[in-house]
Amino acid sequence: MSVVWDEKADALLLLSILATSPKVDITAISQMMGGEFNRLAVKNRIDRIKAKAKAVAGDIPTPPNTPAKQAAGKKRKDESTEEAGVEEKPATRKKARKRAVKVEKKEEDES
């Protein structure tokens, strides 16, 4: 049985490539295409092709997304330190000063 490559099959192929690729460099694509194909035009066209292919593909499963990494600088609070009443050290001197000012204000408000 031979494969029929039509507009729908091409859109589905592109959608599959985009779904399995880690990142699409839209700027590089627009530079390669040149002329009036600027970054925004390429991004919009890819988005339209994705939407069209998803509508056609309906029943075809897509690979699951990988879990997002935790943002840099944000740390989970350790539940054991919260329960024990242990205060975490501030990361910088500026934070330490802010925390000290808050504690002083809180003590003044209480008295």
Legacy VTK file of the C-alpha trace (Angstrom):
# vtk DataFile Version 3.0
C-alpha trace
ASCII
DATASET POLYDATA
POINTS 111 float
0.000 0.000 0.000
1.515 3.333 -1.007
1.349 6.491 1.037
-0.531 9.481 -0.313
1.183 12.755 0.502
-1.350 15.556 0.420
-1.786 18.821 2.302
-3.220 17.036 5.358
-0.380 14.511 5.486
2.191 17.310 5.164
0.575 19.247 7.999
0.500 16.135 10.171
4.159 15.445 9.379
5.133 18.984 10.363
3.081 18.753 13.556
4.829 15.494 14.457
8.227 17.074 13.843
7.348 20.094 15.983
5.964 17.896 18.770
9.122 15.783 18.959
11.638 18.618 18.569
12.882 20.253 21.757
12.772 23.827 20.423
12.117 25.482 17.090
14.409 28.432 16.309
11.918 30.744 14.618
14.494 33.515 14.169
16.857 31.207 12.263
14.000 29.916 10.104
12.895 33.448 9.188
16.487 34.394 8.299
16.839 31.311 6.093
13.579 32.081 4.313
14.554 35.742 3.875
12.541 38.529 2.300
9.154 39.236 3.814
9.208 36.104 5.983
9.976 37.824 9.264
9.951 36.170 12.690
6.314 37.004 13.421
5.109 35.757 10.028
6.907 32.421 10.508
5.588 32.021 14.070
2.016 32.769 12.995
2.231 30.329 10.081
3.587 27.532 12.276
0.770 28.171 14.761
-1.837 27.964 11.962
-0.314 24.736 10.616
-0.324 23.250 14.141
-3.984 24.128 14.620
-4.917 22.704 11.228
-2.984 19.491 11.819
-4.492 19.008 15.278
-7.954 19.371 13.809
-7.144 16.747 11.151
-5.243 14.427 13.495
-7.899 14.355 16.212
-7.410 10.688 17.172
-3.624 10.497 16.827
-1.934 10.615 20.237
0.817 13.157 20.828
3.816 12.456 23.038
3.409 13.561 26.658
5.079 16.808 27.693
8.083 16.523 29.928
7.676 18.013 33.381
8.873 21.585 33.722
11.989 22.225 35.730
11.687 24.226 38.897
12.491 27.890 38.271
15.958 28.977 39.337
16.043 30.680 42.681
12.796 29.221 43.929
13.310 26.585 46.564
10.741 24.405 48.189
10.228 25.029 51.854
11.352 22.167 54.008
8.359 21.084 56.074
10.551 19.787 58.910
12.078 23.233 59.508
8.655 24.873 59.509
7.302 22.422 62.058
10.338 22.775 64.297
10.090 26.577 64.223
13.516 26.922 62.642
13.821 30.059 60.565
15.597 29.819 57.209
18.604 32.060 56.609
18.064 34.801 54.052
20.026 34.405 50.842
21.464 37.932 50.847
22.277 40.759 53.228
19.521 42.859 51.704
16.971 40.178 52.569
18.426 39.915 56.064
17.987 43.676 56.574
14.414 43.568 55.288
13.607 40.682 57.611
15.162 42.529 60.579
13.124 45.652 59.826
9.933 43.582 59.629
10.691 41.940 62.982
11.381 45.342 64.589
8.139 46.798 63.217
6.207 43.772 64.393
7.674 44.097 67.914
6.810 47.823 68.000
3.230 47.087 66.904
2.808 44.474 69.609
3.943 46.766 72.438
LINES 1 112
111 0 1 2 3 4 5 6 7 8 9 10 11 12 13 14 15 16 17 18 19 20 21 22 23 24 25 26 27 28 29 30 31 32 33 34 35 36 37 38 39 40 41 42 43 44 45 46 47 48 49 50 51 52 53 54 55 56 57 58 59 60 61 62 63 64 65 66 67 68 69 70 71 72 73 74 75 76 77 78 79 80 81 82 83 84 85 86 87 88 89 90 91 92 93 94 95 96 97 98 99 100 101 102 103 104 105 106 107 108 109 110
